[in-house]
């Protein structure tokens, strides 16, 4: 397994963990936390695909990098539609959502807990579910191996 596929598998596992927490947060009616974990799941799902191209930069905004990869023909034609859909997920749960779910609306004086409701959490969770599904399929399609094929570390 190459360094790129190891990083991709690691990012898939991160996305799965954050998505699991987002689901739990939704069930417990922790709307802000659900949105926050959904954003992190989506971010890591997008980074899992980007990792297949090479080293990752530190960013909460992977969507422009996915779009640049599409523009530069870095992805096979067979994956372009899924990459574009993943970029859309990452745009919908981008750095602005990350900031709002962690810091709130500082100008308006609203805390993160005041900003997010059930509908927001449900929408964020749906985007995260889609992002992980797309990323996992792309990682398998590109490497020929499922992310579960990589050795995992005990927690």
C-alpha positions as CSV (number, residue, x, y, z in Angstrom):
1,X,0.0,0.0,0.0
2,X,1.4,3.4,-1.0
3,X,1.7,6.4,1.3
4,X,-1.2,8.0,-0.6
5,X,-3.5,5.0,-0.1
6,X,-2.6,4.8,3.6
7,X,-3.4,8.5,4.0
8,X,-6.7,8.0,2.1
9,X,-7.7,5.0,4.3
10,X,-6.8,7.0,7.4
11,X,-9.0,9.9,6.3
12,X,-11.9,7.5,5.5
13,X,-11.6,6.2,9.1
14,X,-11.6,9.7,10.4
15,X,-14.7,10.5,8.4
16,X,-16.4,7.3,9.6
17,X,-15.7,8.2,13.2
18,X,-17.0,11.8,12.9
19,X,-20.0,10.6,11.0
20,X,-20.8,8.0,13.8
21,X,-20.5,10.8,16.4
22,X,-22.8,13.1,14.2
23,X,-25.4,10.3,14.2
24,X,-25.2,10.0,17.9
25,X,-25.4,13.7,18.4
26,X,-28.5,13.8,16.2
27,X,-30.2,11.1,18.2
28,X,-29.3,13.0,21.4
29,X,-30.6,16.2,19.9
30,X,-27.2,17.9,20.1
31,X,-27.8,20.0,16.9
32,X,-24.6,22.1,17.1
33,X,-22.4,19.1,17.7
34,X,-24.1,17.1,14.9
35,X,-23.4,19.9,12.5
36,X,-19.8,20.2,13.7
37,X,-19.1,16.4,13.4
38,X,-20.9,16.3,10.0
39,X,-18.6,19.1,8.8
40,X,-15.5,17.2,10.0
41,X,-16.8,13.9,8.4
42,X,-17.3,15.7,5.1
43,X,-13.9,17.5,5.2
44,X,-12.1,14.2,5.9
45,X,-14.1,12.4,3.2
46,X,-12.9,15.0,0.7
47,X,-9.4,14.8,2.0
48,X,-9.4,11.0,1.6
49,X,-9.9,11.5,-2.2
50,X,-7.3,14.4,-2.3
51,X,-4.8,12.2,-0.5
52,X,-4.8,9.9,-3.5
53,X,-3.3,12.7,-5.6
54,X,-0.4,13.4,-3.1
55,X,0.4,15.2,0.2
56,X,-2.4,17.1,1.8
57,X,-2.3,20.7,2.9
58,X,-3.8,21.8,6.2
59,X,-7.2,23.3,5.3
60,X,-10.8,23.2,6.3
61,X,-11.7,24.0,2.7
62,X,-11.0,21.0,0.4
63,X,-13.7,21.8,-2.1
64,X,-11.5,24.2,-4.2
65,X,-8.8,21.6,-4.3
66,X,-11.2,19.0,-5.6
67,X,-12.4,21.5,-8.2
68,X,-8.8,22.3,-9.2
69,X,-8.2,18.5,-9.6
70,X,-11.2,18.4,-11.9
71,X,-10.0,21.4,-13.9
72,X,-6.5,19.9,-14.2
73,X,-7.9,16.5,-15.3
74,X,-6.2,14.8,-12.3
75,X,-9.1,12.4,-11.9
76,X,-10.3,9.7,-14.4
77,X,-13.3,10.6,-16.5
78,X,-15.2,7.8,-14.8
79,X,-14.9,9.6,-11.5
80,X,-15.6,13.2,-12.5
81,X,-19.3,13.2,-11.6
82,X,-18.6,11.7,-8.1
83,X,-15.7,14.1,-7.5
84,X,-18.0,17.1,-8.5
85,X,-20.7,15.8,-6.1
86,X,-18.1,15.4,-3.3
87,X,-16.9,18.9,-3.9
88,X,-20.5,20.1,-3.6
89,X,-20.8,18.3,-0.3
90,X,-17.5,19.9,0.9
91,X,-18.8,23.3,-0.2
92,X,-22.1,22.9,1.6
93,X,-20.2,22.0,4.8
94,X,-17.2,24.2,4.3
95,X,-15.1,26.4,6.5
96,X,-17.9,28.8,7.2
97,X,-19.9,25.9,8.8
98,X,-16.8,24.9,10.8
99,X,-16.4,28.4,12.1
100,X,-20.1,28.9,13.0
101,X,-20.4,25.5,14.7
102,X,-17.3,26.2,16.8
103,X,-17.5,30.0,17.4
104,X,-21.0,31.0,16.6
105,X,-21.9,34.4,15.1
106,X,-19.4,36.6,16.9
107,X,-20.7,39.8,15.2
108,X,-24.3,39.0,16.0
109,X,-23.4,37.8,19.5
110,X,-25.0,34.3,18.9
111,X,-23.4,31.2,20.3
112,X,-23.2,28.1,18.2
113,X,-26.0,26.5,20.2
114,X,-28.3,29.3,19.2
115,X,-27.5,29.0,15.5
116,X,-28.4,25.4,14.8
117,X,-31.7,23.6,15.0
118,X,-32.9,20.1,14.1
119,X,-33.4,20.9,10.4
120,X,-29.8,22.2,10.2
121,X,-28.5,19.1,11.8
122,X,-30.5,16.8,9.6
123,X,-29.3,18.6,6.5
124,X,-25.7,18.5,7.6
125,X,-25.9,14.8,8.4
126,X,-27.4,14.0,5.0
127,X,-24.5,15.9,3.3
128,X,-21.9,14.1,5.4
129,X,-23.5,10.7,4.7
130,X,-23.4,11.4,1.0
131,X,-19.8,12.7,1.2
132,X,-18.5,9.5,3.0
133,X,-20.4,7.3,0.6
134,X,-18.8,9.0,-2.4
135,X,-15.3,9.1,-0.9
136,X,-15.4,5.5,0.1
137,X,-16.5,4.5,-3.4
138,X,-13.8,6.7,-5.0
139,X,-11.1,5.3,-2.7
140,X,-12.1,1.7,-3.6
141,X,-12.4,2.5,-7.3
142,X,-8.9,4.2,-7.4
143,X,-6.9,1.8,-5.3
144,X,-8.8,-1.4,-5.9
145,X,-8.9,-2.0,-2.2
146,X,-11.4,-1.0,0.4
147,X,-10.3,1.3,3.3
148,X,-11.0,-1.6,5.7
149,X,-8.1,-3.5,4.0
150,X,-5.6,-1.2,5.7
151,X,-4.3,-2.1,9.1
152,X,-5.9,-0.1,11.9
153,X,-4.4,1.0,15.1
154,X,-6.0,0.0,18.4
155,X,-7.6,2.9,20.2
